[in-house]
């Protein structure tokens, strides 16, 4: 689902890929798979404040895994990937632990393919040829898929995202719908909707909107609500993401 088409704007919901100055993220978790990569040198990542830092050039982080990142010394590329997307499935197949370091030979190949001057076209080509190499089919109940398509089109635009309405769209009873949705997607309905709202806000921020405008467009009560959600789910703030907007891009692979 392509929401924004102008150059330099993140496309969602399958993948949000941002690159720019290094950053530091406090302990957080989010319902997505994350790839964080230093374009040169190394970064530090760990599963919690009591654990030892892992030094590597790039790492994959499993969905809902608590983690902390210190990547202040290099330009970085960060990919937030919906776990139920085709790309998310491809990345999940590579992970046996919460944090997986990318092997040096693979990292070297990725850096060569991306080149020193990242562009939308280059990142798109890299994501499709490298990240989707081991993709597998995503199995989502067709009636749940109907609701997911509706949510991706309407989040931020409609106030009626009630369980009653969504169950009616699916054609299932409410209790059955909630069970099938969680079983198919891997996360409860309300958590998934929150993630979509967050992605919508990220798109607007990178497109130049203020935090207040992005919060309103995505259905958050106010800028403070959006900021709290950012910190909890992404380990950063809307302002910090907006700061990188001149160096950001995205791909759609769903």
N, C-alpha and C positions, 0 to 999 in steps of 0.2 A: 504494500500500500504506500504509494508515493504521496506524501503530504506537502512537502515543499520541493520546488523544482529550480529555484534560483541558485546561482553558483555560490558555493561557500556555506551552504546551509545543510545541517544534519538531516538525513532522511531516516524515518522510523516506520515501523517498530522493529524490524528484524535485527538491525545493527545500528549502533551509534558509535562512530569512530572519530575521535578528536585527537589532534596533535598540536603541540605547542610547548611553551616553557615548562621546565620541570616543576614538580609540586610535591607536597607532603600531605598525606591523608591520614587522619586519626583512625583509631579502631572503628570499623563499621562493617555492615553487611548489606547486600542487595540481592533481589531475586533476578539475577542475570549471571551469565558467565562473563568474566572479565579477562581480557588480555591487556597487560601493561608491558610496554617495551621501551627501553632506552635506545634511541637511534644511534648513540655512541656511548661507549663505556658501560657502566653497570648501574643498577638500582638496588635498593634494599626492600625486602618484603618479609612479613612474618604473620603468623596466625593470631597473635595476641601479644599484649605488652609483656607477658612473662616469658615468652618464647624467644629463642635466639633468632637473629636476623639471617635471612638467606640472601646472599649476594649473587646476582645473576644479571644477564642482559635483558631477559624477558621472562614473564611467568604467566601461566593461566591460573585463574582463581575460580573454584567451583561455586555454583549458585548457592546463596544463603550462607556462605562460609565467612566467619569473622576474620578480618585481616587488616593490616596496617601497611602503608607504603611510604617510603622515603625515596623520592626520585628527583631531588632538587638540583642535581649536578649535570643534567643532560636534557636535551629536548626529548620529549616522550610522545609515544603514540598509545592511546588508550581506547580499547574497544569494549563497549558494553553490549552484550549479545543476548537477545531473548532466548531463554533456555529451550523453549518449545519450537523455535524456528529451525529451518534446515541447517543453517550455520551453527546454531547452538547444539544441535544433535551431533554435528561433525566434531565440534570441540569437546563435547562430553565424552566421546569415545576415546579421547586421548588422556583422560584424567582418572587416576587411581587414588589420589589424595586431594585434600582441599587446595593445596598450592603445588603446581607442577612447573619446574624450571624448564624453559625451552633449551634443548641441546645446542651447544655452541655451533655445530655445523649447520643446523637448521636456522639458527639466528643469523649466521653470516649470510646464508642464502637470502633470507628475508630482507636484510639490510641492502643487499645488492639489488634485489628486485625493486625495492622502494626508492632507491637512489637518495642522493643528498638533498634534493629539493622536492618535497612531497607535493603532489597535485591530486585533485579529485580523481582524475582518470587513472593515475598510477596506483592510488590506494585501492580503488575499485578493482583494478586488474589483479593486484596482489591478493586481495581478499578472496577473489573468485578462484584463482589458480592455486593458492597456497592453503587457505583456511578450509576451503570446501573440498579439498582433495579426497578426504575419507568420509564424505557425507553419507548419511543413511536416511531412509524415508522416515518422516515424522508421522506417527499414528495418533491422530486426534479424532475423536468421535465426530461424525459429520454434523450432528445437531449442535455440538459445542463449537465447531468451526463456524457455523452460521452466526453464533453469538459473538465470537471473536471478531469476525469481519464487521459486524455492527458496531462493536465497541471501538474498533480502530477508526471507524469513520465518524463516530459521534462523540467520542470523549472530548470534553471541553466545549462541545456545541449543544449538548442536551443535558437537562437536569434529570431526565427520567432514565436512570440506570438502575432502577429498583430491581430486586430479585423477581418480583411479580412480572415486570415487563420482560426481563431477559429470559425467564422461564417460558413465557408465552412465545417469544421469538424462537426458542429452541424446540418448542412443541413437547416439552417434558413437564411433569409435575415439579413443583419447586424443590422438594426434598431430593428427588431423583436427579434433577438438574445440578444441584450443588454437588452431589456425590460424583456425577459423571464429569463435571467441569474440573474438579480437583484431581480426579483420577487421570484425566486426559492432559491437563496443563501442568500439573505438579505443584499447584499453589491455589489457595482459596480464591474465590471470585473477587472479593474486596481488595485483597493484596494485589491481584493482577490489574485491577482498574487503577489502583494507586500508581503502579509502575507505568501504565500508559499515560496517566496525567503527568508524571514526572518527565517522561520522554517528550511529550508535547511542549512542556515548559522549556526543556533544553533546546528544542528546535527554535522556539521564539527568542530565547536569549541569544543564541548564536546568530539569529537573523536580525539582531539589533534592538529588540524590544527591551524595555525596562523590566526590572524584577516584578514590579507591581502589575504591568501589562501581561507579562508571562503567567503570573499567578492567576489573574482573572481569566485569561484565555484557556487555561488548562483546568479550570474548575476548582482551584484552591481558594480558601476563604479570604486570604490576604497574603502579602509578601512575606510576613513572618511565618505563616504556615508553610509556604513553599520553602523558605530557608531552613526551617526545622527538618522538613522532609529530606531536603538535599543532604544535610549533615548526617542524618540517620542512614540514608540509603546509599549515598555516593561518597561520603566522607569529605565533602567539599561544600562550597557555598555557591549560590547562583552568581554572585558577583565574580568569584574566581573563574567560573566557567565563561561568563560573558567576556572577561579579560582576554580569553584566548580566541575570541570569535574571528579575528582576522586570519587565524591559522587553522581553521577547522573545516572539516568536511564529513561526508558520510556515504554509506552505501546501503542499498536495499537488496536483500538476497532471498526474501521469502517468496 
